[in-house]
Amino acid sequence: MRLALLSFWHVHAADYARESLLHPDVDLALIWDEHPERGRVEAGARDIRFESDLDVVLSDPSIDGVVVTSATTVHASLILAAARAGKHIFAEKVIATTFRESLEIVNAVESARVTMMIALTRTTDPSAIRALEIVHTGEIGTPTSARVRLAHDGALPTPDRADGWLPNRFFRVDESGGGSLIDLGAHPLYLTRLFLGMPARVTTAFGDFTGRGADDNAAVLFHYANGAIGVAETGFVNRGRGFLFEISGTEGSVAYDDTARELWLHRRRGDSIQIDLPQQGPTPFEQWVSAVQSGASTQSNLNLALDLSALAEAATQSAAKGRTIHLDDIVRSAKS
């Protein structure tokens, strides 16, 4: 499977380039970048051909698929162009900055009969997989609340970088589509959705601690019709624990802290047990390659990615308007 990697805008582009180079069934043949100088440097570091003309990349019949790690606001144009060219697509989250655009992209990909997968990497985390199994088997009863937190300190000063290790482009809304929520916060959003389901409404608080004009601190409250509540937290200004979650129910709770890398089940009768975690399974990239090879469906991934787009748009609207946003309004508007 011959691939082209489209852009090193996102910090995870290097990760997918490495996965491509290590995968026995993949040949990373080309690199394109909207900033040719950056692209040439990255291509040269890996001894891979750089191509400055996107049309040349997409019209190359030897290229089977593309990895899209561009600025988020460019996702739509790149993915649609790749789909029209008949290329399979692996893309960094989110699909696009609005649910309407994301729905149009998924429909276009399906019409083109190509295989697309979005990098929802925390869905393959052993702790999340096991916790979701526990919720689905009813071991904690009916879920009543969930809190999911994923944050890092990328915007805080380091000894050699006063503005932090995260590239400044992540704060340029015309490129990133937002700030911490639409990028790192995507993971708590879709994990909360997995644990509790799709909420009826969301309310968001944004913080701009470093004053760069985009949120670097965010919390989203999920409201459910049955009274359950979810909290998805993220940020680029957090030096505490990076990843944790807790799901509570009528019969107990299940909690994970990445510091200790332990998953615990606490039951109503008072006992607590540590849960064995499964081995790390295939990454989203490996799953995508396998799906392309076998013709397997990636619909469950795309459905969750669409829900993520709706949640991210609703959360962003809530912060901008200072009020709660109904998810039905986002979906209805996109489909009208």
Residue pairs with C-beta under 8 A, 6 or more apart in sequence:
1 25
1 26
1 27
1 64
1 65
1 289
1 292
1 293
2 27
2 29
2 62
2 63
2 64
2 65
3 20
3 26
3 27
3 28
3 29
3 30
3 63
3 64
3 65
3 66
3 67
4 28
4 29
4 30
4 31
4 32
4 51
4 57
4 60
4 63
4 65
4 66
4 67
4 87
5 13
5 16
5 17
5 20
5 28
5 30
5 31
5 32
5 66
5 67
5 69
6 32
6 33
6 54
6 57
6 66
6 67
6 68
6 69
6 70
6 78
6 82
7 13
7 32
7 33
7 34
7 39
7 68
7 69
7 70
7 71
7 74
7 78
8 14
8 31
8 33
8 38
8 39
8 42
8 69
9 33
9 34
9 69
9 70
9 71
9 74
9 169
9 175
10 69
10 70
10 71
10 92
11 166
11 167
12 69
12 92
12 119
13 42
13 67
13 69
13 92
14 42
16 67
16 69
16 90
16 92
16 119
16 285
17 28
17 31
17 42
17 46
17 67
19 26
19 283
19 285
19 286
20 26
20 28
20 67
20 285
21 28
21 46
23 285
23 286
23 289
25 289
25 293
26 289
28 46
28 48
29 48
29 49
29 62
29 63
30 48
30 49
30 50
30 51
30 57
30 60
30 63
31 39
31 42
31 43
31 46
31 48
31 49
31 50
31 51
32 39
32 50
32 51
32 52
32 53
32 54
32 57
33 39
33 40
33 42
33 50
34 70
34 71
34 74
36 50
36 52
39 50
39 52
40 50
43 49
43 50
44 50
51 57
54 78
54 81
57 63
57 66
58 66
58 81
58 82
58 85
58 87
59 85
63 87
64 87
64 88
64 292
65 87
65 88
65 89
65 90
65 114
65 115
65 292
66 78
66 82
66 87
66 88
66 89
66 90
67 90
67 91
67 285
68 75
68 78
68 79
68 82
68 89
68 90
68 91
68 92
69 91
69 92
70 78
71 169
71 175
71 176
71 177
72 92
72 94
72 96
72 97
72 175
72 176
72 177
72 178
72 182
72 183
73 97
73 174
73 175
73 176
73 177
74 175
75 91
75 92
75 94
75 95
75 96
75 97
75 105
76 96
76 101
76 104
76 105
79 89
79 91
79 95
79 96
79 105
79 108
79 109
79 116
80 105
80 108
82 89
82 114
83 89
83 105
83 108
83 109
83 111
83 112
83 114
83 116
84 108
84 112
86 112
86 114
87 114
88 114
88 115
88 116
88 288
88 292
89 109
89 114
89 115
89 116
89 117
90 116
90 117
90 119
90 284
90 285
90 288
91 116
91 117
91 118
91 119
92 118
92 119
93 118
93 119
93 120
93 186
93 305
93 308
94 102
94 118
94 177
94 182
94 186
94 305
94 308
94 309
94 312
95 101
95 102
95 105
95 106
95 118
95 305
95 306
95 308
95 309
96 102
96 105
96 309
97 177
97 178
97 182
97 312
97 313
98 309
98 313
98 334
99 306
99 309
99 310
99 313
99 330
99 331
99 334
100 333
100 334
101 309
102 305
102 306
102 309
103 306
103 309
103 334
103 335
106 116
106 302
106 305
106 306
109 116
109 302
115 288
115 291
115 292
115 295
115 298
116 298
116 302
117 284
117 287
117 288
117 291
117 298
117 301
117 302
118 284
118 301
118 302
118 305
118 308
119 284
119 285
120 186
120 187
120 190
120 284
120 301
120 304
120 305
120 308
121 187
121 283
121 284
122 128
122 150
122 187
122 190
122 191
123 129
123 190
123 191
123 194
123 284
123 301
123 304
124 280
124 281
124 282
124 283
124 284
124 287
126 277
126 278
126 279
126 280
126 281
127 245
127 256
127 258
127 261
127 263
127 277
128 191
128 194
128 245
128 256
129 278
129 281
130 263
130 275
130 276
130 277
130 278
131 195
131 245
131 247
131 254
131 256
131 263
132 194
132 195
134 140
134 247
134 254
134 265
134 275
135 143
135 195
135 247
135 249
135 254
138 251
139 251
139 252
139 254
139 265
139 267
140 247
140 248
140 249
140 250
140 251
140 252
140 253
140 254
140 265
140 267
141 249
141 250
141 251
141 252
141 268
142 249
142 250
142 251
143 195
143 196
143 228
143 247
143 248
143 249
144 227
144 228
144 229
144 248
144 249
144 250
145 228
145 229
145 230
145 231
145 247
145 248
146 192
146 195
146 196
146 222
146 230
146 231
146 245
146 246
146 247
146 248
147 230
147 231
147 233
147 244
147 245
147 246
148 187
148 188
148 191
148 192
148 195
148 230
148 231
148 232
148 233
148 244
148 245
149 188
149 232
149 233
149 234
149 241
149 243
149 244
149 245
150 184
150 185
150 187
150 188
150 233
150 234
150 242
150 243
151 180
151 184
151 233
151 234
151 235
151 236
151 238
151 240
151 242
152 166
152 184
152 235
152 236
152 238
152 242
153 164
153 236
153 237
153 238
153 239
154 164
154 165
154 166
154 170
154 236
155 163
155 164
155 166
155 171
155 209
155 210
155 212
155 216
155 236
155 237
156 164
156 210
156 236
156 237
156 239
157 163
157 164
158 164
158 165
163 210
164 210
164 236
166 236
168 212
169 175
169 176
170 176
170 179
170 183
170 214
170 236
171 179
171 212
171 213
171 214
171 216
172 214
173 179
173 213
173 214
176 182
176 183
176 214
178 214
178 215
178 312
178 316
179 206
179 208
179 212
179 214
179 215
179 216
179 218
179 236
180 214
180 215
180 216
180 217
180 218
180 234
180 235
180 236
181 189
181 204
181 206
181 215
181 218
181 220
181 234
181 312
181 315
181 316
181 319
182 312
182 316
184 234
184 235
184 236
185 218
185 220
185 232
185 233
185 234
185 312
185 315
186 308
186 312
187 234
188 220
188 232
188 233
188 234
189 220
189 232
189 308
189 311
189 312
189 315
190 304
190 305
190 307
190 308
190 311
191 232
191 245
192 220
192 222
192 230
192 231
192 232
193 199
193 304
193 307
193 308
193 311
194 304
195 230
195 245
195 247
196 222
196 224
196 228
196 230
196 247
197 224
198 307
198 310
198 311
198 327
199 222
199 223
199 224
199 230
199 311
199 327
200 223
200 224
200 225
200 326
200 327
200 328
201 222
201 223
201 324
201 325
201 326
201 327
202 220
202 221
202 222
202 223
202 311
202 314
202 315
202 318
202 324
202 325
202 327
203 220
203 221
203 223
203 318
203 323
203 324
203 325
204 218
204 219
204 220
204 221
204 315
204 316
204 318
204 319
205 218
205 219
205 319
206 215
206 217
206 218
206 319
207 215
207 216
207 217
207 218
207 235
207 237
208 214
208 215
208 216
208 217
209 216
209 217
209 235
209 237
210 216
210 236
210 237
215 319
216 235
216 236
216 237
217 234
217 235
217 236
217 237
217 238
218 233
218 234
218 235
218 315
218 319
219 231
219 232
219 233
219 234
220 231
220 232
220 233
220 311
220 315
220 318
221 229
221 230
221 231
222 229
222 230
222 231
222 232
223 229
223 324
224 230
241 257
241 258
241 259
242 258
242 259
243 256
243 258
244 255
244 256
244 257
244 258
244 259
245 255
245 256
246 253
246 254
246 255
246 256
247 253
247 254
247 255
250 268
251 267
251 268
252 265
252 266
252 267
252 268
253 265
253 266
254 263
254 264
254 265
254 266
254 275
255 263
255 264
255 266
256 262
256 263
256 264
261 277
262 274
263 274
263 275
263 277
264 272
264 273
264 274
264 275
265 272
265 273
265 274
265 275
266 272
267 273
282 290
284 301
287 298
287 301
288 298
290 296
291 297
291 298
310 327
310 330
310 331
310 334
311 327
313 330
314 325
314 326
314 327
314 329
314 330
315 325
317 325
317 330
318 324
318 325
